[in-house]
């Protein structure tokens, strides 16, 4: 007999999701949240990049949620373009888009080996920490009121 997670005495088969299958979860939670908040635009993508000579030199993926606040999922700058202000420019652009659309707060997370000081220089404040979440490193949660 195979073992696995059970629900009401039934063994479930759990499989890895494809991108399309994973997107169903996002669509489902968006529909659910939109009904609860009476907001058809519960989740607005704010994804931008900086092209340099035909390549993506930096990018940000963020989500404006319920028109109120933005969560920055990813801010990335290619090693060859670090220190040139691209990350700051992208984050500032997301902040401006958030404000333009009525949002008043932006938040993100970063590891101690990534860029906590970078965000603090831009006015973000730590509101939570998970120490040693990755051996030898903390995870910081930061926010900024716009």
ZIJO-V357202 format. One record per run of one state. SS is the DSSP state (~ for helix, > for strand, _ for the rest). FROM is the first residue (numbers start at 1). TO is the last residue. If there is no record, write none. Layout:
# ZIJO-V357202
SS | FROM | TO
SS | FROM | TO
This chain:
# ZIJO-V357202
_ | 1 | 5
> | 6 | 7
_ | 8 | 9
> | 10 | 11
_ | 12 | 18
~ | 19 | 37
_ | 38 | 42
> | 43 | 52
_ | 53 | 54
> | 55 | 65
_ | 66 | 68
> | 69 | 77
_ | 78 | 78
~ | 79 | 81
_ | 82 | 85
~ | 86 | 100
_ | 101 | 104
> | 105 | 111
_ | 112 | 115
~ | 116 | 121
_ | 122 | 124
> | 125 | 134
_ | 135 | 136
> | 137 | 145
_ | 146 | 146
